[in-house]
């Protein structure tokens, strides 16, 4: 039995006129709100947590993030039983192709949706195994025994060039006019330990708060709502969303 305490929050920030982020916890979709829950998992269960950041500056990023998470939630709980890790990998790669096609098709049929896109970061539990998912520059962190570690790699121009000059330019996403997309899928079951805290977040958090501040706040037991409030207080230049998972 694995017990996880989770809390999530998603806020519009100080500059944007609407919130294009969304958080998914099992069957709950969070935007402009907060949510907390506890789950007890056995090897027969499946569970999903994900954060999507609709791309600002593109048409209807709010629709892209919502479409991606609703589609992902249905896809994940509809997976057959008994898939191997390779089978899970293949299934999610197939899902990425299908959601890209769906979002692109919506843009072709209605100009208001043209070019819309979103990032995605997630953690899924399937038949006793944990997997991380990443497409874009939203992040997954692990806080363990006084150390904060970024587990995902940003798919961004600044990461490719080793410079913060292009911090808001991403090189991979769902939709967004990308001719091709990829998703990082990592099985990390063997690395999960009692007492771990995992943080999933959009760049609205990490652009406003350096890792040192996030580290201090997690050390003090701060929850997702407090983290989002701190990002807003620091300027809130973007929508900000996160989910804290405590094992």
C-alpha positions in Angstrom: 0.0 0.0 0.0 1.3 3.4 -1.0 -0.3 6.5 0.5 0.1 9.9 -1.2 -1.2 13.2 0.1 -1.7 15.7 -2.7 -2.6 19.3 -3.0 -2.9 21.5 -6.2 -3.5 25.1 -7.1 -3.9 27.0 -10.3 -4.0 30.9 -10.5 -4.2 33.5 -13.2 -1.4 35.7 -11.9 -1.1 39.4 -12.1 -0.7 40.0 -15.9 -2.7 37.5 -17.9 -6.3 38.1 -18.6 -7.2 34.4 -18.4 -5.8 31.2 -17.0 -4.4 28.9 -19.6 -3.0 26.4 -17.1 -4.8 23.3 -15.9 -4.1 20.6 -13.3 -5.4 17.0 -13.4 -5.6 14.8 -10.3 -7.3 11.5 -11.2 -10.7 12.8 -12.3 -10.5 16.3 -11.0 -9.6 19.2 -13.3 -8.3 22.3 -11.5 -8.2 25.9 -12.9 -8.5 29.1 -10.9 -9.0 26.9 -7.8 -7.3 24.5 -5.4 -7.8 20.8 -4.5 -6.5 18.4 -1.9 -6.9 14.7 -1.5 -5.3 11.5 -0.2 -5.0 8.3 -2.1 -4.0 4.7 -1.0 -2.7 2.8 -3.9 -2.3 -1.0 -4.4 -0.6 -2.7 -7.4 -4.1 -3.2 -8.9 -4.7 0.5 -9.1 -3.9 3.2 -11.6 -3.7 6.9 -10.9 -2.7 10.0 -12.8 -1.5 13.5 -11.9 -0.6 16.0 -14.6 -0.1 19.8 -15.2 -0.6 21.5 -18.5 0.5 25.0 -19.5 -1.5 26.4 -22.5 0.9 28.5 -24.5 0.5 32.2 -24.0 0.7 34.2 -27.2 -1.0 31.4 -29.2 -4.7 31.2 -29.9 -6.7 29.5 -27.1 -4.0 28.0 -25.0 -6.8 27.4 -22.4 -8.5 25.1 -24.8 -5.3 23.3 -25.7 -4.4 22.5 -22.1 -8.0 21.4 -21.3 -8.3 19.2 -24.4 -4.9 17.6 -23.7 -5.7 16.8 -20.1 -9.3 15.6 -20.7 -8.1 13.4 -23.6 -5.2 12.1 -21.5 -7.4 11.2 -18.5 -9.8 9.2 -20.7 -6.9 7.5 -22.6 -5.1 6.5 -19.4 -8.1 5.0 -17.6 -9.1 3.2 -20.8 -5.7 1.4 -21.1 -5.8 -2.4 -21.1 -4.4 -4.3 -18.1 -1.1 -6.1 -18.2 1.0 -3.7 -20.3 4.7 -4.0 -19.9 6.9 -0.8 -19.5 7.6 -1.0 -23.2 3.9 -1.3 -23.8 3.2 1.8 -21.7 5.9 3.7 -23.6 4.4 2.8 -26.9 0.9 3.6 -25.7 1.8 7.2 -24.6 3.8 7.8 -27.8 0.7 6.8 -29.7 -1.4 9.1 -27.6 0.9 12.0 -28.3 0.4 11.5 -32.0 -3.4 11.3 -31.6 -3.7 14.4 -29.4 -1.4 16.4 -31.8 -3.7 15.4 -34.7 -6.8 16.3 -32.7 -5.5 19.8 -31.7 -4.2 20.5 -35.2 -7.5 19.4 -36.7 -9.4 21.8 -34.5 -7.2 24.6 -35.7 -7.8 23.7 -39.4 -11.6 23.7 -38.9 -11.8 27.0 -36.9 -9.3 29.8 -37.1 -9.7 30.8 -33.5 -7.9 27.5 -32.5 -5.2 27.7 -35.1 -1.7 27.2 -33.6 -2.9 26.5 -30.1 -0.6 24.4 -28.0 0.3 23.2 -24.5 3.1 21.7 -22.4 2.5 18.6 -20.3 4.2 17.1 -17.2 2.8 14.2 -15.3 3.2 11.3 -13.0 1.2 8.1 -13.6 0.8 4.9 -11.5 0.0 1.8 -13.4 -0.1 -1.7 -11.9 2.6 -1.0 -9.3 4.9 1.1 -11.5 5.4 4.9 -11.5 6.2 6.8 -14.7 6.9 10.4 -15.4 5.8 12.2 -18.6 7.2 15.4 -20.0 6.6 17.4 -23.2 7.7 21.0 -23.0 9.1 23.1 -20.2 6.8 22.4 -17.3 8.8 20.6 -14.6 8.8 17.6 -12.2 11.0 18.0 -9.0 11.8 15.7 -6.2 12.4 17.0 -2.7 14.2 14.3 -0.6 16.3 14.5 2.6 17.1 18.2 2.2 17.8 18.1 -1.5 15.7 19.5 -4.4 16.3 17.8 -7.7 14.7 18.6 -11.1 13.8 15.2 -12.7 12.7 16.4 -16.1 14.6 18.2 -18.8 13.2 21.4 -20.2 12.5 21.2 -23.9 13.4 24.9 -24.4 15.8 27.0 -26.4 17.4 28.3 -23.2 18.2 24.8 -22.1 19.6 23.9 -25.5 21.9 27.0 -25.6 22.7 27.0 -21.9 21.4 30.6 -21.6 18.4 32.2 -19.9 18.1 34.7 -22.8 15.4 32.7 -24.5 13.6 31.4 -21.3 10.1 31.6 -22.8 10.9 29.8 -26.1 10.1 26.1 -26.1 11.3 23.6 -28.6 8.7 20.9 -28.0 5.0 20.9 -27.1 1.6 19.4 -27.8 0.1 21.2 -30.8 1.5 24.8 -31.1 2.1 24.2 -34.8 4.9 21.7 -34.1 5.5 19.5 -37.1 6.6 16.8 -34.7 6.6 16.3 -31.0 8.1 13.9 -28.5 7.4 12.9 -24.9 9.9 11.8 -22.3 8.6 8.7 -20.5 10.7 7.5 -17.5 9.9 4.6 -15.2 11.0 5.6 -11.7 9.4 3.1 -9.4 12.6 1.9 -7.8 13.6 5.5 -6.9 10.4 6.2 -4.9 11.1 6.4 -1.1 8.9 7.0 1.9 9.1 10.7 2.8 9.6 11.9 -0.8 7.8 15.0 -2.0 7.3 15.5 -5.7 6.4 18.8 -7.3 4.8 19.3 -10.7 4.6 22.9 -11.9 4.4 25.3 -14.8 7.0 27.8 -15.7 4.8 30.4 -14.1 6.2 29.1 -10.8 9.8 28.6 -11.7 10.2 31.8 -13.7 9.1 33.7 -10.5 10.7 31.6 -7.8 14.3 30.3 -8.0 15.0 26.8 -6.9 16.5 28.0 -3.7 13.2 29.6 -2.7 11.2 26.6 -3.7 13.6 24.4 -1.7 13.1 26.6 1.4 9.3 26.6 1.1 9.1 22.8 0.6 11.5 22.4 3.6 8.9 24.3 5.7 6.0 22.1 4.5 4.5 24.7 2.3 1.6 23.5 0.0 0.7 24.2 -3.6 -1.5 27.2 -2.8 1.3 28.9 -0.8 3.8 28.2 -3.7 1.4 29.8 -6.2 0.8 32.8 -3.9 4.5 33.3 -3.6 4.9 33.3 -7.4 2.1 35.9 -7.7 3.6 38.0 -5.0 6.9 37.9 -6.8 5.3 39.5 -9.9 2.9 36.9 -11.3 3.9 37.5 -14.9 2.3 34.3 -16.1 -0.4 31.9 -15.0 1.0 29.7 -12.2 0.0 26.1 -11.3 1.5 23.3 -9.3 0.8 20.1 -7.5 2.6 18.7 -4.5 2.6 15.0 -3.9 3.8 13.8 -0.5 4.6 10.0 -0.1 
